[in-house]
Amino acid sequence: MLSSYLAHLAVERGLAANTLASYRRDLVRYVEHLKNRGRVTFGEIAEADVAAFLTVLREGDEGHQALVASSAARAVSAVRGLHRFALREGVSGHDPAGRVRPPRQLRRQPKAIGVEEVERLIAASGPDGAPLTLRNRALLELLYGTGARISEAVGLAVDDVDLDPGARQVRIRGKGGQTRPVPLGRCAGEALEAYLTRARPGIAAHGRGSTPGLFLNARGGRLTRQGAWEVLQAAAERAGLAGVSPHMLRHSFATHLLDGGADVRVVQELLGHASAATAQVSTPAAADRIREVYAAAHPRGRR
């Protein structure tokens, strides 16, 4: 039965080789656990046997160290899948693993860096006046100034940016293809304007044709997600900051807005977390209100 289930995972489910190897190790260990408890057929296995296996996974035994929650959860998932398969194939008349839940995994909240650290990061964009430095600064200002995901930032087009001093904003396409308007503070607006007027035309000339992408690489093509990550990491290294990630900047954006007095619902909308039923930016008056809240609460909103 174990071989049949693994073949099912490989052929019908198309599991990756590494995942399949992990499942095989987990299930071989499970079968050995059952033998030690005197279980020979699927019909003899009880819920207590599966629960005892989870306990062994978390506490360890003579031949195995205790597993962290994520690894134990993977093993339990493999066991649950095996019993569902046995039930479906008629090998077993019951599912003893159906009510055994994997261990809960603690979600690690990303840390927010302080405003002074953000300023050090942005100031470390690169050599003053260089075209790529202007691009890097605009990218970092936008990531922190809008809370955009790195994939959203590199997916922006020039036409998504409105630098009208009275209503600076960027239209970000988020998950599900939904677009959300996010205000641009003075710092981000000025950095983008400097990049668009003084750097991007020259960078674009290195390419083989025009691209609508906002952020370009040194060859004139659209900057990739990996390229944007490298820009951030290089700036963080120059600034003496360790462990800075795009998601950390996004979390810092939200944290600093809340610290500045912004309503949590406004922050959710700016991050793209608000549902269509609760979004409040559909009217000009609501958009103006969000812009005012942003300008007052974001550390780089006005100055």
C-alpha positions as CSV (number, residue, x, y, z in Angstrom):
1,M,0.0,0.0,0.0
2,L,2.8,2.4,0.8
3,S,4.4,1.9,-2.6
4,S,1.0,2.4,-4.3
5,Y,0.5,5.6,-2.4
6,L,3.9,7.0,-3.3
7,A,3.3,6.1,-6.9
8,H,0.0,7.9,-6.8
9,L,1.8,11.0,-5.4
10,A,4.4,10.9,-8.1
11,V,2.2,10.2,-11.1
12,E,-1.2,11.6,-10.3
13,R,-0.3,14.4,-7.9
14,G,3.0,15.3,-9.5
15,L,4.9,15.9,-6.3
16,A,8.5,17.2,-6.7
17,A,11.2,14.7,-6.1
18,N,12.4,16.3,-2.9
19,T,8.9,16.4,-1.4
20,L,8.3,12.8,-2.4
21,A,11.6,11.7,-0.8
22,S,10.5,13.5,2.5
23,Y,7.1,11.8,2.4
24,R,8.8,8.4,1.8
25,R,11.0,8.9,4.9
26,D,8.1,10.0,7.0
27,L,5.9,7.1,6.0
28,V,8.6,4.5,6.4
29,R,9.1,5.8,9.9
30,Y,5.3,5.6,10.5
31,V,5.1,2.0,9.3
32,E,7.9,1.1,11.7
33,H,6.0,2.9,14.5
34,L,2.9,0.8,13.7
35,K,4.9,-2.4,13.8
36,N,6.3,-1.5,17.2
37,R,2.7,-1.1,18.4
38,G,1.7,-4.5,16.9
39,R,-0.4,-3.1,14.1
40,V,-0.1,-5.3,10.9
41,T,-3.1,-4.3,8.8
42,F,-4.8,-1.0,8.2
43,G,-8.0,-2.2,9.9
44,E,-6.1,-2.6,13.2
45,I,-4.8,1.1,13.2
46,A,-6.7,3.4,15.7
47,E,-6.7,7.1,16.1
48,A,-4.5,6.6,19.3
49,D,-1.8,5.0,17.1
50,V,-1.7,8.1,14.8
51,A,-1.7,10.5,17.8
52,A,1.1,8.5,19.4
53,F,3.1,8.9,16.2
54,L,2.7,12.7,16.4
55,T,3.9,12.6,20.0
56,V,7.0,10.6,19.0
57,L,7.7,13.1,16.2
58,R,7.6,16.1,18.5
59,E,9.5,14.4,21.4
60,G,11.9,12.2,19.5
61,D,12.9,8.6,20.3
62,E,16.0,6.4,20.4
63,G,16.7,6.7,16.7
64,H,15.4,10.1,15.9
65,Q,15.6,13.7,17.3
66,A,12.5,15.7,18.0
67,L,11.1,17.5,14.9
68,V,10.2,21.1,14.7
69,A,6.5,21.9,14.2
70,S,6.9,22.4,10.4
71,S,8.6,19.0,9.9
72,A,6.2,17.2,12.2
73,A,3.3,18.8,10.3
74,R,4.6,17.5,7.0
75,A,4.9,14.0,8.4
76,V,1.3,14.1,9.8
77,S,0.1,15.4,6.4
78,A,1.8,12.4,4.7
79,V,0.1,10.0,7.2
80,R,-3.3,11.6,6.7
81,G,-2.9,11.3,3.0
82,L,-2.0,7.7,3.2
83,H,-5.1,6.8,5.2
84,R,-7.4,8.8,2.9
85,F,-5.8,6.8,0.0
86,A,-6.3,3.5,1.8
87,L,-10.0,4.3,2.5
88,R,-10.6,5.4,-1.1
89,E,-9.0,2.2,-2.4
90,G,-11.0,0.0,-0.2
91,V,-8.0,-1.2,1.8
92,S,-9.4,0.2,5.0
93,G,-13.0,0.8,6.2
94,H,-12.1,3.8,8.4
95,D,-9.8,6.7,8.6
96,P,-8.0,6.8,12.0
97,A,-6.0,9.9,11.0
98,G,-8.9,12.1,10.0
99,R,-9.1,13.9,13.4
100,V,-5.4,14.1,14.2
101,R,-4.4,17.6,13.5
102,P,-0.8,18.7,12.6
103,P,1.0,20.8,15.3
104,R,0.3,24.5,15.0
105,Q,3.2,26.5,13.6
106,L,3.9,29.9,15.1
107,R,3.8,32.6,12.4
108,R,6.8,34.8,12.8
109,Q,5.9,38.5,12.5
110,P,8.4,40.4,10.4
111,K,10.3,43.0,12.4
112,A,9.9,46.7,11.6
113,I,13.0,48.8,11.4
114,G,13.1,52.3,12.9
115,V,12.6,55.5,11.0
116,E,16.3,56.4,11.4
117,E,17.3,53.0,10.0
118,V,15.1,53.6,7.0
119,E,16.7,56.9,6.4
120,R,20.2,55.3,6.6
121,L,19.0,52.6,4.1
122,I,17.7,55.1,1.6
123,A,20.8,57.4,2.0
124,A,22.9,54.4,1.1
125,S,21.4,54.0,-2.4
126,G,24.8,54.5,-4.0
127,P,27.2,57.1,-5.4
128,D,25.6,60.5,-5.6
129,G,24.2,61.5,-9.0
130,A,24.8,58.2,-10.8
131,P,21.8,57.1,-12.9
132,L,21.5,53.8,-11.1
133,T,21.7,55.5,-7.8
134,L,18.7,57.7,-8.7
135,R,16.9,54.5,-9.7
136,N,17.8,52.7,-6.5
137,R,16.7,55.6,-4.3
138,A,13.4,55.9,-6.1
139,L,12.8,52.2,-5.7
140,L,13.6,52.2,-1.9
141,E,11.6,55.3,-1.4
142,L,8.7,53.7,-3.2
143,L,8.9,50.4,-1.3
144,Y,8.9,52.2,2.1
145,G,6.6,55.1,1.0
146,T,3.8,52.8,-0.4
147,G,4.2,49.5,1.4
148,A,4.3,47.8,-2.0
149,R,5.4,44.2,-2.3
150,I,8.6,43.9,-4.3
151,S,6.7,42.0,-7.1
152,E,4.2,44.9,-7.2
153,A,7.0,47.5,-7.4
154,V,8.9,45.9,-10.3
155,G,5.5,45.3,-12.1
156,L,4.8,49.1,-12.2
157,A,4.6,51.0,-15.4
158,V,5.6,54.6,-15.9
159,D,1.9,55.4,-16.5
160,D,1.0,54.0,-13.1
161,V,2.8,57.0,-11.4
162,D,1.1,60.4,-11.1
163,L,3.5,63.1,-9.9
164,D,1.0,66.0,-9.9
165,P,2.1,67.9,-6.7
166,G,-1.6,68.2,-5.7
167,A,-2.3,64.5,-5.9
168,R,0.9,62.4,-6.0
169,Q,0.0,58.7,-6.2
170,V,0.9,55.4,-7.7
171,R,-1.6,52.8,-8.9
172,I,-0.4,49.4,-7.6
173,R,-1.7,46.2,-9.1
174,G,-1.9,43.7,-6.3
175,K,-3.0,40.1,-5.8
176,G,-6.0,39.1,-7.9
177,G,-5.4,41.8,-10.4
178,Q,-7.0,44.5,-8.2
179,T,-5.6,48.0,-8.4
180,R,-5.3,50.2,-5.4
181,P,-4.2,53.9,-5.5
182,V,-1.6,54.7,-2.8
183,P,-0.5,58.3,-2.1
184,L,3.1,59.3,-2.6
185,G,4.8,61.4,0.0
186,R,7.1,64.2,-0.9
187,C,10.3,62.2,-0.5
188,A,9.1,59.3,-2.7
189,G,7.6,61.8,-5.3
190,E,10.8,63.8,-5.6
191,A,12.9,60.6,-5.9
192,L,10.7,59.3,-8.6
193,E,10.7,62.6,-10.5
194,A,14.5,62.8,-10.3
195,Y,14.8,59.2,-11.6
196,L,12.3,59.7,-14.4
197,T,13.7,62.9,-15.7
198,R,17.4,62.5,-15.1
199,A,18.2,58.8,-15.2
200,R,15.6,56.6,-16.8
201,P,15.8,58.0,-20.3
202,G,19.6,57.3,-20.4
203,I,19.1,53.8,-18.9
204,A,16.3,53.0,-21.4
205,A,18.6,53.9,-24.3
206,H,20.8,50.9,-23.5
207,G,17.9,48.6,-24.4
208,R,16.6,47.3,-27.7
209,G,13.3,49.1,-27.5
210,S,11.0,51.0,-25.3
211,T,9.6,49.3,-22.3
212,P,6.7,50.6,-20.2
213,G,8.3,49.3,-17.0
214,L,9.0,52.0,-14.4
215,F,12.2,50.5,-13.0
216,L,14.8,49.4,-15.5
217,N,18.0,47.4,-15.2
218,A,21.4,48.6,-16.4
219,R,20.7,47.1,-19.9
220,G,17.5,49.0,-20.3
221,G,15.1,46.1,-19.6
222,R,12.6,45.8,-16.9
223,L,14.1,45.3,-13.4
224,T,13.4,41.9,-12.1
225,R,12.3,40.9,-8.6
226,Q,15.8,39.5,-8.0
227,G,17.4,42.6,-9.3
228,A,15.3,44.7,-6.9
229,W,16.2,42.4,-4.0
230,E,19.9,42.9,-4.8
231,V,19.4,46.7,-4.8
232,L,17.9,46.5,-1.3
233,Q,20.6,44.1,0.0
234,A,23.4,46.3,-1.4
235,A,22.0,49.4,0.2
236,A,21.4,47.5,3.5
237,E,25.1,46.4,3.5
238,R,26.4,49.9,2.9
239,A,24.1,51.2,5.7
240,G,25.3,48.5,8.1
241,L,21.9,47.0,8.5
242,A,21.5,43.2,8.7
243,G,18.5,41.1,7.8
244,V,16.6,43.8,5.9
245,S,14.0,42.4,3.4
246,P,11.3,43.9,1.2
247,H,8.6,42.5,3.5
248,M,10.4,44.1,6.4
249,L,10.0,47.5,4.6
250,R,6.4,46.8,4.0
251,H,5.9,45.9,7.7
252,S,7.8,49.1,8.7
253,F,5.5,51.1,6.4
254,A,2.4,49.8,8.2
255,T,3.9,50.1,11.7
256,H,5.1,53.7,11.2
257,L,1.7,54.7,9.8
258,L,-0.1,53.2,12.8
259,D,2.5,54.8,15.2
260,G,1.7,58.1,13.4
261,G,-2.0,57.8,14.2
262,A,-3.4,56.3,11.0
263,D,-6.5,54.2,11.4
264,V,-5.9,50.5,10.9
265,R,-8.6,50.3,8.2
266,V,-6.7,53.0,6.2
267,V,-3.5,51.0,6.6
268,Q,-5.2,47.8,5.4
269,E,-6.5,49.6,2.3
270,L,-3.1,51.0,1.5
271,L,-1.6,47.5,1.9
272,G,-4.3,45.9,-0.3
273,H,-5.7,43.9,2.5
274,A,-9.1,45.4,2.7
275,S,-11.9,43.5,0.9
276,A,-13.9,45.0,-1.9
277,A,-16.8,45.3,0.5
278,T,-14.9,47.3,3.0
279,A,-12.7,49.5,0.8
280,Q,-13.3,53.2,1.2
281,V,-11.3,54.7,-1.6
282,S,-14.0,54.6,-4.3
283,T,-15.0,58.3,-4.0
284,P,-12.8,61.4,-4.4
285,A,-13.7,62.6,-0.9
286,A,-12.6,59.3,0.6
287,A,-9.4,59.3,-1.5
288,D,-8.6,62.9,-0.3
289,R,-9.2,61.8,3.3
290,I,-6.7,58.9,3.0
291,R,-4.2,61.2,1.4
292,E,-4.5,63.6,4.4
293,V,-4.1,60.7,6.9
294,Y,-1.1,59.4,5.0
295,A,0.6,62.8,4.8
296,A,0.1,63.3,8.6
297,A,1.1,59.8,9.7
298,H,3.9,58.6,7.4
299,P,7.4,59.7,8.5
300,R,8.3,60.7,4.9
301,G,4.8,61.8,3.8
302,R,5.3,65.6,3.9
303,R,9.0,66.4,4.2
